[in-house]
Amino acid sequence: MKTTALNHIHKELGAKMVPFAGYEMPVSYEGVNAEHETVREKVGVFDVSHMGEFFIEGKEALDLLQKVCSNDASKLVDGKAQYTCMPNETGGIVDDLIIYRFSEEKYLMVVNASNIEKDFAWITKHNTFDAQVINRSDEYSLLAVQGPKAVEAMQSLAKIDLSAIKFYHFEVGEFAGAQDVIISGTGYTGSGGFEIYFKNEDAEQIWNKVFEAGKDFGIKPIGLAARDTLRLEMGLCLYGNDIDETTSPIEAKLGWITKFTKDFVNAEALKAEKEVGSKRKLIAFELKGKGIPRQGYDILNVDGEKIGHVTSGTMSPSLKKAIGLGYVETAYSKLETPIQIQIRKKAVDAEIVKPPFYKK
């Protein structure tokens, strides 16, 4: 199993470690609810160094991105990031990712840890352009410093004005004494903050300085369990749960990152699906009764007939109610439609709602 550069620190802190995407990762330190609350109220730090980093460089770097990605990367300017996905040839999704533009001939793709090898092979297969694809996943570490106090807590470590970095924008500069650090106004929690990319050799120094700078702001390390509850409260998709090789971006409600103003892998089929309409749709729901929805549970209509399945579910720490995402037949996908979730032997009442579940 692979480890991140900070693995020994997590163990020293008493983190519960689990295998995740081929890595040994911290799932929790003091418990999911407390960690979740830290990010919503103060500032928390996730080690997400297992994520993959591919640099795309060369005269036709943009052409390659336009071919493999659904969103329109030509809209990017230097210092801006974009959420996108890579469609496969059979109507599903290879991966969802973020693209960063450094210059006309240099981009960074940040991909999901479990898909690093698959994604690299996929992009390389489609690289008929004057572009180089360089996998630097094993060289980079990534900390997500998330929460409403993140800017204030981290400003002493940066010469750049952190409050000026807008959502989905980034800067490259000195941070915590390290050079060429990418400071990105992105995250997976809905509580603001940054994702900070740097070389592995700077990892321990940056971690220590981040916690020193944040100690007056209630900073704490946060595990992957709280990362999941935070993202689910925002209604954000998790690859492997809510989207995968069998789910189309159209039915996953990712039409907003699927731009038919250009040619990309499987564009024609996805365009036809958008025009005709998908047979099923990703929905968000809240339970009315007791129980916790889990991945794979059946979704029923009010007559008890199966109409779909749960892809993600949890007891929301912020809302104190059970929430989830899942796919249902399109006829049952309208807001406020009453549904039922089959939790073991009991069908529990639920209702389709508009995400995000958590509103600031």
Buried (B, 14 or more C-beta within 10 A) or exposed (E): EBBBBBBEBBEEEEBBBBEBBEBBBBBBBBBBBBBBBBBBBBBBBBBBBBBBBBBBBBEBBBBBBBBBBBBBBEEBEEBBBBBBBBBBEEBBBBBBBBBBBBEEBBBBBBBBBBBBEBBBEBBEEBBEBEBBBEBEBEEBBBBBBBBBBBBBBBBEBBEBEBEEBEEBBBBBEBBBEBEEBBBBBBBBBBBBBBBBBBBBEBBBEBBEBBBEBBEEBBBBBBBBBBBBBBBBBBBBBBBBBBBBBEBBBBBBBBBEBBBBEBEBBBBEBBEEBBEEEBEBBBBBBBBBEEBBBBBEBBBBBEEEEEBBBBBBBBBBBBEEEBBBBBBBBBEBBEEEBEBBBBBEEEBBEBBBBEBBBBEE
